[in-house]
Amino acid sequence: MTERLEVLRGQVDAALERAVAEACGVDGPVPPRLREAMGYALLGGGKRMRPVLALASASAVGGDPEAALSFACALEMIHAYSLVHDDLPCMDDDAERRGMPTVHVRYGQATAVLTGDALLTEAFAVVARSALAPARVVRLVALLAEAAGASGMVGGQELDMAGAQEVPPVEAVRQLHAMKTGALFRAAARGGAIAGGADPVQEAALERYGVAVGRAFQLIDDALEVEQGEVDASDAHEAAVSLALRLGVAAARAEAQALVEEARQIAAGFGARGEQLAAIAARVESRRS
Amino acid sequence: MTERLEVLRGQVDAALERAVAEACGVDGPVPPRLREAMGYALLGGGKRMRPVLALASASAVGGDPEAALSFACALEMIHAYSLVHDDLPCMDDDAERRGMPTVHVRYGQATAVLTGDALLTEAFAVVARSALAPARVVRLVALLAEAAGASGMVGGQELDMAGAQEVPPVEAVRQLHAMKTGALFRAAARGGAIAGGADPVQEAALERYGVAVGRAFQLIDDALEVEQGEVDASDAHEAAVSLALRLGVAAARAEAQALVEEARQIAAGFGARGEQLAAIAARVESRRS
């Protein structure tokens, strides 16, 4: 099963290479430094969770995964841009990511801001260039913008940066994660379904799948950080927003387990076509880093 | 004639207010601070050149200007986001704009980065929500992304920030401005035409109009800065990229004059329906600040 996810991941990686080449054609006007930084941010590895989820979702409803490939690239471009901006000194101030210097360390802050801006913009270009029916493309653009914008990912990052004066209620922390991380998972599952030609019932089921997997992903992320000693309650920000610190590691893992089970059941409803979705749920459950 | 441009501007201002309200609904999940900063960046005045141009362009081809209103809002959101990011300390480091503190001075750098990101994202949402035929919406999304992205506005800003080791050839400076400023004017004119239902010949004519007006705008901008003593050749960056310093103020103004004339002739080709475009050209020519 994992092999089939690797096939999807290979499709995504190849499509991302093509998308950057198309956006930054060698003889085009894109400044070489910007082109290089975009490639550095986007093509340097990563689990490709969101795009693989979109392809698996298209496949689950009987569509060709290729139909969701442009949308999948757009999701990864948006994820990559968010990392570049979140790493900036005025945000999380991270000097390394995946063992490599972050974009602003390597290319300077101005180019890092512009690299993020360019990747976000290109995400919409790649969806608009897809060969899907225009009405479907318009739905995907709207879905992507809603998930990525002020009421989704960007709003979640603002909440995360805001630094509450007092510890927020757990429900507010869940809302923060639903926006910052969950919105893109949810859009991945639903958008993949739309690209694959889902009927409304399938689309709604896959949206629930995306919500469950996104929540499980975040809970396990938070649990791993505590288990591996990367964060503890002495950090006031983490003490407020880490679900593993707020709920306890065991409770966070139990909740993630229930969500993975829910995702598996939704996947099972799609029969053999849902096997990739089941494999993604299993991978979220078993991740160790 | 100017009165009719003011009517279009009023339509744009009202539509921008609605677009922000729709993006950030009062009971929605958008953090209040982000909502406020988005309004501050977008609704605080400005000439609304690009959106008015888009409406006038739709009108010139016999379309209802309302048809281009969503696209016009998107143009202004992209213009506003670019100002917020360009003002950041790591870019131009400007503390004031239009006599008010810039977004990062007022809301902090993290919120300024996120405000720009949110406005850029919302630009695509507002186009996707428009009532135009889906095929037309897809063309507008593609046009907007191309104009705003790495081969357009963002690429131009990267060139501007790069700080060449030696003075670039004048042609390279023209290319920088064509990307940084020109791309959005060109897209405004062409996108307005598309929204208004232009045929290919009209669309091409209006694209040429947008290029001419965008170039004239930049030349006069550069001339005004020198004439009003805001920049001079002692600033190495300005000495390199100001067309008024590279060509001389008189030559820059003469070139702008010829471009305004070209734009007027294209406008005249649309008869009475082109009068708003002619008025925009006149306004570009006569601006004093």
Interface residues (C-beta under 8 A of the other chain):
Chain A: A23 C24 G28 P29 V30 P31 R33 L34 R35 M38 Y81 H85 L88 C90 M91 G108 Q109 A110 T111 V113 L114 G116 D117 A118 L120 T121 E122 F124 A125 V127 A128 R129 A133 P134 A135 V137 V138 R139 V141 A142 L144 A145 E146 A148 G149 A150 S151 V154 G155 Q157 E158 L159 M161 A162 Q175 M179
Chain B: A23 C24 G25 G28 P29 V30 P31 R33 L34 R35 M38 Y81 H85 L88 C90 M91 G108 Q109 A110 T111 V113 L114 G116 D117 A118 L120 T121 E122 F124 A125 V127 A128 R129 A133 P134 A135 V137 V138 R139 V141 A142 L144 A145 E146 A148 G149 A150 S151 V154 G155 Q157 E158 L159 M161 A162 Q175 M179
